[in-house]
């Protein structure tokens, strides 16, 4: 039972920490363009290196 006095506040702090990291990343623009990097992988850039 005494372990719950430690584990419950630690788990609540961990959840709030994870939410803080997620919202900080969201505010900094981390998730703005989810499609662009995936399409950039498919582009053929070999023609630019030949010249």
C-alpha positions as CSV (number, residue, x, y, z in Angstrom):
1,X,0.0,0.0,0.0
2,X,2.9,2.4,0.7
3,X,4.2,1.9,-2.8
4,X,1.0,3.6,-4.1
5,X,1.9,6.8,-2.3
6,X,5.0,6.9,-4.5
7,X,3.8,5.4,-7.7
8,X,0.5,7.4,-8.2
9,X,2.2,10.9,-8.0
10,X,5.1,9.6,-10.2
11,X,2.7,8.4,-12.8
12,X,0.7,11.6,-12.7
13,X,3.9,13.6,-13.1
14,X,5.0,11.4,-16.0
15,X,1.7,11.9,-17.8
16,X,1.9,15.7,-17.3
17,X,5.5,15.7,-18.5
18,X,4.6,13.7,-21.6
19,X,1.7,16.2,-22.4
20,X,4.0,19.1,-21.8
21,X,6.6,17.7,-24.3
22,X,3.8,17.0,-26.9
23,X,2.3,20.5,-26.7
24,X,5.7,22.1,-26.7
25,X,6.6,20.2,-29.9
26,X,3.2,21.1,-31.4
27,X,3.6,24.8,-30.6
28,X,7.1,24.8,-32.2
29,X,5.7,23.5,-35.5
30,X,7.0,20.0,-35.3
31,X,3.7,18.6,-36.8
32,X,3.0,21.3,-39.4
33,X,3.9,19.4,-42.6
34,X,3.4,15.7,-42.3
35,X,3.0,15.0,-46.1
36,X,6.0,16.9,-47.5
37,X,8.9,14.8,-46.1
38,X,7.2,11.6,-47.2
39,X,6.8,12.9,-50.8
40,X,10.4,14.3,-50.8
41,X,11.7,10.7,-50.3
42,X,10.0,9.6,-53.5
43,X,11.4,12.4,-55.7
44,X,14.3,11.4,-58.0
45,X,17.3,13.7,-57.2
46,X,19.8,11.9,-59.4
47,X,19.3,14.3,-62.3
48,X,20.5,17.2,-60.2
49,X,23.8,15.5,-59.4
50,X,24.7,14.7,-63.0
51,X,25.2,18.3,-64.1
